[in-house]
Amino acid sequence: MLGICLSIYCFGWLTMFLIGEVILCYLMLLMVDPRRVHMYTLLLTMFYLTFFHIRRYANPLVDDLDFTVALMTLTQKLSRVAFEYHDGSVRSDQSLSPSQTRLAIHAPPGILPYLSYTVGFLGLLAGPLCSFNDYQIFIHGEEKKRNPNVAVCKKLCLCSVLLAAHITLSDRFSVSSDPHRSVTGHFVNLYLTAASRRPKYYFAWTLADAINNAAGFGFNGISEDGLERWDLLSNLNIIGIETATSFKMFIDNWNIQTAVWLKEVCYDRSPFCPLLSTFLLSAAWHGVNPGYYLTFLTAAPITLAARKVRQTVRPWFQHTSWSKSVYSVTTWACTQIAMSYTVAPFILLELGPSLQLYRSLGFFLHILPFLLLLILPERKRLQPVKSRPTETTFNHLKKEM
């Protein structure tokens, strides 16, 4: 009820569309064949979300608050429940990964738990996303009660620093295709612009995490050093992002819960080109602005090229501490440049300015990944081991991975 009241306060009459989608997806969960309900739910929620994305794109000032932000989180929750119900009711235990087994829902939830999970006030406006089973554990108090005060205070203090950084830096830099700027100057400007935009997201996600922790939600066990972990719902790892030495490392530490959703509903199940399918779904989920699609289509070949570089080039630099340091610094700089180049259309949003920027850079990081994919040798595949694996075999596998 608090969630519905909060939605009415923020979005007014648009709340009826939010509640209507929840009821419709719940009826599908009860009535549609479990073998198909997950796909139908994903298609319905994405079409529903896209309609409101188009509405806001056509008239950016149509709402005082961006209703699509809440709808984006709701899309994740509704589709995730359907996929987890499909796993629990149709697939065998042997076909499920350990994570899918833990999250599987074996029977349709009741209407009250379903409404609580989808429109509860804690995660209605900005998430973060969580699984239905984790939410039920929190609601029913099956975990031993913990004191979140220390974790919440730390995150609130971090929020104040991030908010100050956002206010100070957000307008200092902007993406532009200045013809008088050198190529090096362009890349430096892209990096500074992207870095100055990140505190906004850091602040919002850290605050949302702290709010849930304050309610007692987010406990994730005890760390190796004996400290309580309150990162079950964490959406980012700031140190991991800013020190990332690979494209994958950057992505894995950014918008973590959305990445989990994309992996669960698309990457692990796509029958063709999982990486491209996942990036296209992510673009559609973000909105209809051309810049989103250009960003994720640019990211696909860069991700593949970065993976191949790591597989073939990294072993050359693992012999001494000095060579490892050189490799780390070099890959950090390359990762930051590539990511800044990739997200530029995400900031600009429109196709014309984005293409103009890329044209001024000669589409450098569009061409280079394809060249690397063509030039670098394929990774040698391990031959199947017919005999019982020994400890030596496991050590060999570790080195190959």
Secondary structure, DSSP 4 states (H G I P E B T S, - for coil): -HHHHHHHHHHGGGHHHHHHHHHHHHHHHHHS-TTTHHHHHHHHHHHHHHHHHHHHHH-TTS-SS-HHHHHHHHHHHHHHHHHHHHHHHTS-GGGS-HHHHHH---SPPPHHHHHHHHH-TTTTTT-----HHHHHHHHHT-SPP---HHHHHHHHHHHHHHHHHHHHHTTT------TTS-HHHHHHHHHHHHHHHHHHHHHHHHHHHHHHHHTT-----B-TTSPBP--TT----HHHHHT--SHHHHHHTSSHHHHHHHIIIIITT-SS-HHHHHHHHHHHHH-S-HHHHHHHHHHHHHHHHHHHHHHHHGGGG-SSHHHHHHHHHHHHHHHHHHHHHHHHHHHH-SHHHHHHHHHHTTTHHHHHHHHHHHHSPPPPPPPP--SPP-HHHHHHHHHH-
